[in-house]
């Protein structure tokens, strides 16, 4: 790295990763606001409307993910990052401002589009900017900002919500500051980093690989030279031009689903869906139910949620320093196997009616295992596996699959929890992780230390 412009690389990647920060915050903030906006809108007795409020943003995520590949190829990565920042800013303001349930849903749906765009675009942009030797670390940085966003939402929710006296009825809570204004400020708080992202995104360069694919070789050379000097720029441009006979046009869905690409696309889709179906994200979305089932009051639940957020951040830092050393494959297998064991133990404890601090330890262990393996490595792999000319549409397709996985996970948890109990639900997730371990051990190659062009040459036959 001694010949690289480290300050330029890290500034560019950090700004792009702010999309992950907003993604993480906007995704989790609703969990802390949930007890209050449900009373405000009078939906606390309607399971269908509660589910709609929780899942409407995921529908927007799927739409954002679907359109991001097409837009990223046509207008470029940078303008789309700017657009996602604007969506985050406007959604944050509107979600807290509306006093009608329909308006609230519309704002959440709009914000989901921003999440869907940023979730795939930010790691893809970083992968196209970063030198191969530190690409894993820099793409994992995006996961770091996601978990910082999650922790920020948890801390903000905890700090904004005022203490609730034990004697308060639901009507008292609805009439209190919490019920009238606290949930609004939980959403408004993200407007500050969203505005910062919008401004800073104007100062980062376009992806040099997108520029080269569009025939803007001079512009690509300029960006690559800023990253690593003239020799690095020439070397990268030669590699980009040489891959697959120098084909330089983006491919669409038809090409992506053709025989040479089909196998790696299916691998990417499996990785994306497995990251969600492994079950860890229900802990963030349904932490209230999980901890209350373990015997905690609502006040203790909010504190325990913050504890899980801190664990998420700490072990994501571990991932940043191990993903380029241990490799993606090894970490993915550790994650699948580790979660299988933790969920088995967690389900057994629920079955035996174990309560208290030991349950918090198991939940934190699950989050720690996920945070240093499946969480960051999924985004790294999705950004690495696909060739330059189909990367945008491939990452968008996999991100769409990820959000389908997320929405089905979120939607099915209450039904599973009601029909199978907490123990049965976590045993289901343990079985999913066992299947994931077997599949990944058979199909997942190692990608660390290889340039994107080398990976294309090895994976696309």
N, C-alpha and C positions, 0 to 999 in steps of 0.2 A: 504493500500500500504506500511505500515511500514516494512513488512517482505519481500518485493520484492527488487530486485536489480535494482533500478530505472535507474541508469546510463547505465547499460547494455541494459535494455528494450528500453530506449529512443534512444540510439545510434543505435541499430539494426533497430528500426522502422524508424528513420530519414534517415538512409542510404537507406532502401527500398523505402521510400517515395521520394527519389531523382528521381526515375522513373517517379513519377507524375510531378516533376519539369520540366523534359525534355519533357514529354508528353505535358504539358501546353505550353511550349515555342515553340516547333516544330509545334504544332497545330495552333498557332496564328501568328507566325512570318511572314507567307506568306501574311497576310493581309496588313502589312506595306510595304513589298517588291513588292506587286502586281503592283502599278502604274509604277514601274521602270523596272522590268524584262519583263513586257508586251511590253514596248517600245523597250527594248534591243533585244528581240526575234522576234519583228515584229508581235505580235499577238493581238495588241490593237483593231483591227477591226474584229477579229474573235471570235465570242461568243463561238463557240464550243471548240476552243483551249484554251480560257480563262477558260472555265468550266473544261476542262481536267486538266489544271495546278492546279486549286483549289481542284479538287476532286481525283486526282490520289493517293494522300497519304491516302485517306479514303479507297480506294481499298486495299492498303497495310495493313491498320488497320484491315480490315475484315480478311485478310489472317493471319496476326499475331495473332488475337484473336482466329481464328479457330485452329491454331496449338499449341497455348500456353497451352491449357488444356492437350492435348496428351503429349506434351514435359514435362510439369510440373509433370505429374504422372510418367514419365519414367526416367527422369534425375534429378528430384528434383526442388525445387523452387529456390534455390540459384544459381545453374549454369545457369538457364534461366534468372535470373536478370543480371548476368554478361554478358550473350549474348546480352540482350537488350541494356545494356550500350555500348557495342562494336558497335552495329548497329547505335545507336544514334551518336556516335563519328564519324564513317566513313561516315554516311549520311550527317552530318553537313559539313564536309570537302568537299565532292564531290558536294553537291548542289551548294555551292558557287564557285566551281572550274570550272564547265562545262560552255562552251560557245556555246553549241548547245542545242536546245530545247529538243531533244530526250534524251540527257544525263541528262539534268535538270529533266525531267520527271522520268527517271530511278532512280535518286538519291532520289527524293521525294517519289516515290513508296517504295524504300528500307527503308527510314526513317519511312514511315507509318507502315511497319511491326514491327519496334521497338515500335512505339506508341501502336499498337494493343496488343503486348505482355505485355508491362508495365502497360497498363491501367487496366487490370484485375488482373495481377499477383501481383502487389505491394499491393493493399488493401487485397487480399486474404492472402498473406504471413503475413502481419501485424496482421490480425484477428487470424491466427493460432499461433502467438507468444504471443499476448497480453493477460493479465489476463482479465477475464470477466468484472470486475468492471470498467475498463477504456478502454475497447475494442472500444467502440464508439468513444471516444476522439482520440484514436490513429489511427483508420482507417480514421477518419475525417482529421487527420493530412495529410494524402495523398492528400485529396482535397485541403488542405491549400497549399501544395507545387505545386499542379496543378495551382492554381490561382496566386501564386507567379511567376510561370513560364510564365503565361499569361501576368502578369504585367511587368515582365522582358522583354518579347518580345516587348510589347508596348513602354516601356521606351527606349529600345535599338533602335527600329525603329525610334522613335521621335528624339533621340539624333544623330543617325548616318546620317539621311537624312539632307542635307544642305538646307537652305531656298531657295525657288524657286521664283524668281522674277515674278511678275504678267505678264510681257511682254513675258515670255518664251513660245515658241510654243512646241508641242510634240517633234519635231525634236531637239529643243534646250535641252529639258530635257533628251532625249535619248543620246545626245552627252556629257552631263554634267557628273560630278563625280557621281551624284546620279544614272544616267542611266547606267553608266559603272561599278561602284564599290560599291556603297552604299548597293545595294540589296545583293551583295555577302557577305559583312561584317555582314549583319543582320543574315545570316545563319551561318557564321563562328563563331560568338560570342558564340554559344551554345556548341562549342567543349570543352571549358574550364570546365563547370560543367559536361559534359559527361565524360571527362577524369577522373575527381574526382570521379564520380559514379563508373566507371570501377574499379578504385583502391580500393575504400572503400568497394565495394561489395565483395571483396575477403576476408574480415575480419568479415563478419557476419555469424552466424550459419545457418545450414539447419533448415527448419521447423520441430519442434519435432513431429507434427501430421503426416507429411509425413513420417518421420522416423519410427514412430510407425506403420503406415499403411503398411510399407514395411518390417516389422518384425525387424527393427533395434531398439529394445527396449532399449538396453544399451545406445546407442547414444542419443535417445530421452530423457531418464532419465537424462543424463548429461546436455542437453540443458535446460530442465525444472528446474533442480536443480540450474543452473546459474540464472534462472529467479526468482525463489521463494523459493529455499531451498529444502531439501530432502523430507520433508512432503508434500510440494506442488507438487513435481514431482510424488510421489507415488499416491497422490489423483487424479491428472490429468491422469496418466496412467491407473488407475482403471476405471475412467470414460470413457476413450477412448475404453478400452477393453470391457466394459459392454454394450456399445451402440449397439443395434441391435444384441444382442447375441454374441458380440465379433468378428463380421466379420471384417477382417482386410485387405481385398484386394480392390483396387480401382475398381470402376465400370465404364463401358464405356457408350456410347450413348444409347445402347439398354436398359441398366438398368435405365438410367436417364429418358427415355421416358416411362418406365413401370408405372403401376397404382399407386404404393405408392408414386412416385416422381413427377408424371405428374402435379398435381395441383400446387405444390410449384414452379416447373419449369416455368409454364405459368405465375405465379405471378411475378417471377424474370424477365422474358422476358418483361412483361408489364411495370414493373418499369424501366427497362433499356431503352426501346423505348420511354416511356413517358418523361424521363429526357431530351431526345433530341427533341421530337415533341412538348414539351411545348414551344419551340420557342426561348428561351433566347440566345442560341448559335449563332443564325443568327446575333445577335448584334455584336459579336466578328468577325465573318467572313465577314459580309457585313456592318460594321460600316460606311465605307465611303459613301455608298449609303443612309443609314438611316439618317445620320447627314446632308448630302447634301440636302436630301428631306426636312429636317427641317430648311433649309436656311443658312447652314454654308459653308464657303470656305474650301478648302483642308487643309490649314494651321491650321485653327481652328478645323477641324476634327481630326487631329493627336493629338492635345491637349485634345479634348473631349474623345478620345479613352483612353488616359492615366487616365483621371478622372474615367471612367468606370472601369478600371483595379484596381484603388485604392479602389473603392467601393467594388469590388469583393473580395479583400483581407480582408478589414475591417470586412465585414459581414461573411466571412468564419471563421474568428477568433471568432465571436459571436457563430457560429455553433459549434465550438470545445468545447466551454464551456456550451453549452445547450443540445447537442445531448444525453449525459448521464443523464441529469436532466429532460428535457421535454419528451424525448423519440423520437424514429424514427417516429412512426405513427403520432403523433401530428404535428411534423415538416413537414412531407410530406403533410398533409392536409392543413396546413397553407400555404405552398408553392403553392399548386395547386389552392387554393381559392384566395390567394393574387395575383398571376399572372393573373388569370382570370379577376380580377377587374382592375389591372394596364393596361393590354392589351386592355380592353374595353375602358378605358379612353384615351389611346394612339391612338387607332384607331379613336375615336371621334375627337381628336385634329387634326389628319391628315385630317379627313373629312372636318373640319371647317377651314383648312389651318392655323392653329396656328403654329407659328415659334418661334425660339429663345430659351432662357434659360429654360423656362418651359418644353420644350420637353426634354432637357437634364435631368431635374429632374425626369421626368417619366421614361426615359431609365435607369437612375441610380436606381430608385426605383425597376424596374423589376430585374435588376442585383442583388440588395441587397436582394430581396425576394428569388431569386433563390440560391444565394450564401450561405444563412443560412439555406436552407431547401433541395430542390431537388438535388442541386449539391452534397453536401457531403453525405446526407442520402442515396442516391442511392447506392453509393459505400459501405457504411456500411452495408446496407441490403443485397446486393449481396454477400458480404463476410460472412454474418451470416446465411442466410436462409438454406443453403444446408448441408447435412451430410458429414462427413469427407471423406467417400470413393468415393463420386461423386462430391466433391466440385470443384476440378480443372476443370473437364469437364463441370460442370454446370456453373461455373463462366465464362469459356471460351465461352460457348454457349450464355449466356446472354450478354457478352461483344461483341460478334459478332453481336447479335441483336441490341445492342446499336449503333454500328458503321454503321449498315444498316440504323438505324433511323437517324443517323447523316448525312450519305451520301444523303438520300432522302430529308432530311430537307434542306441541302446545295444546292442540285440540283434544288429543286422545288421553292426556295425563289424567284429567278429572274422571273420565269414564273408567280408565284402568284402576285408578286409586279407589273408586267407589265399588267396582266389581271384584277386584282382586285383593284390595287392601294395599297398604303401603309396602308390605313385605313382598307381595306377589308382583307389584309393579317394578320394584327394583330387581327382582329375580328375572323379570322379562328383559330389563336392560342389561343384566349380566349375560343372558343368553345371546343378545344382540352383539355384545362385545366379544364373546367367544367366537361367533361367526366371523366378525370383522378381523379378529386375530388370524384365523385360518386363511381367509381370503387374502389379506395383505401379505402374509408369509409366503404365499404362492405366487402372487402377481406383482407386488410392488418392487420396482428397481430402486437402487440408490442413485440420487441425483446430485449429491454434494460435489463441489469442486469442478463441475463441468460447465462450460459455457452453454447458453441457450441453443446455439447452433450445433454444438456437439451432441446435446441431448436429442435434438431433432434428428440428427443423422443416425443415432443409435435406436431411437424409439419408433421412428416412422420408416417402415420397410416397404 
